[in-house]
Every structure is written in C-alpha cells, then in structure tokens.
C-alpha cells in the first residue's frame, strides 16, 4: 500500500512540475513577443522629387548619371512597392518640373504603392497645381507653417506676329485645311478666330476637369468644393488644412514624430534617398583608367 501511495505522489509531483514548466514557458514566450513588438521598427523610405525628369537616357559623365530620369524615379517607387521590409514612403516633393504626362505617370506609381499596402506621406514646402496633384494622390499631405498652396486654375496666352511681319514686309504663305486647323493663325492674323478660341477653351476645360476630378477623388472632397477652392486660392498652409486640401501643418523634421505617434511602441527607421543609384567614382587601377578613358570618349559606363 505504501508503494502505491509513493507512486501516486510521484506522479502528482511530476504533473505539477510539468504544468509549472509550461506556464513559465508560455510566460517567457509572451514576454519575448511583447519585447519583440516593442523593439521592431516601422521602416519608411524617403524619395525626393526634384528637377525636370527627362524621359530619355542622359549621357553618362565621369561622376555617373547626375540627372535622374523619369524611368529612374518610377523604378524607385516600384521597388518600394515590392519591398516587404518597407512600411511606407515619404515623398519629398521639392519643386520638380512636371507636365501633365509626368504627373499621370507618378500618380499611377503612387497608387500602385498604396495598392500594395504602403503608406505614402507627401511633404511640400509649397506647391503649384502639378506638384499638388502628385501630393494629393498620397495618403497624407504635409506642409510647413511657412508654406503656401497655389492651385489657381488655368489660363492660356497666344502671341500673334502678323503686325510684326507687316512691319518687316514679310508675308506668311500657309495653307489652311479645315476650320479648326489653327496652327497658322499666329502668323496670319492679329487675334484668335472664333474656331481657334473655341478650341483653346475646350482644351482648358478638359484640363480643369482633370484637376477637379483628381483632387476630388484622392482627397475625398465634393467637386463643387474643389472648384471653389481653386477659384479662391492661393492659400496659406493653415487655411489649406482647414479646407481639407492638406492633412498636417508641420515641418519636415516633425514627420518622424507623428509617424511614431501612430505606433508608439515601435521605433521609426527612415532610409534617405531610398533606391537611388550611387555613382561609381572608383577610377583606381587599370580597370578604373580604362573606364575613365571610355567615359571621356563618350562611351557608356
């Protein structure tokens, strides 16, 4: 009987020890996960938009490609969209020279980023229409207190040279086919024909429609309010925020702070110049000398 009690007591002791071990293990795992959650960082890549962004390849200089092309910056945005380590992108819009086609290309790339689950924050010191359209397609738009938003609508101006040609005794000899073929008018008339004016008004109206639709769609604003905002501009950053045209009034060095405020238990890591190619300036040794000679002769790197 004593043997049976001894065996039973031993089994109970082992079961209690096992439960205590499992509880301690679960506690350690929970503590480890909690510590991991606190120390894991959210990672943002910073991409700056500036310059003219030529659509073709630029000649290579001794110090690498000094001018970033449109294809280069779109490639960086696409890389960020596929980077699983990235939480989002800070888009620093530093007064780039953008036409309608480039605005559309950049807007589509930003939408791809957002579709992949990346948060996109745009920062502008100030903005005109084209630059603002790019920013408006992002999740958040940030502008400093000193900034201004100038989306002022559209205008067109056409110069006419007939009076100058008459003074110079020069006659423009051009053939016009069709009422709306107005390319020759600046050289053969002193003002717009009715058809030319109608043509220009249609073009401007179409661009205006695109502006209103783009801002209304991405900023989730009523088109009538967007039109009123365009007609009432320009605006200070504070007034633009009141109208819902931007999200935050803050300086660039404050961005990290409000990103961290959204997830206070995690650190924020920002990679400057994300995805930008570094110039190869190593001309040491025989290979470097041959590379330099090739570049001096107009060859590719």
Buried (B, 14 or more C-beta within 10 A) or exposed (E): EEEEEEEEEEEEEEEEEEEEEEEEEEEEEEEEEEEEEEEEBBBBBBBBBEBBBEEEEEEBEEEEBEEBBBBBBBBBBBBBBEBEEBBBBBBBBEBBEBEEEBBBBBBEBBBBBBEBEBBBBBBBBBBBBBBBBBBBBBBBBBBBEEBBBEBEBEEEEEEBBBEEBEEEEEEEEEEEEEEEBBEEBBBBBEEBBEBBBBBBEEEBEEBBEBBBEBBBEBBEBEEEBBBEBBEEBBBBBEBBBEBBBBBBBBBBEBBBEBBBEEBEEBEBBBBEEBBBEEBEEEBEEEEEEEBEEEBEEEEEE
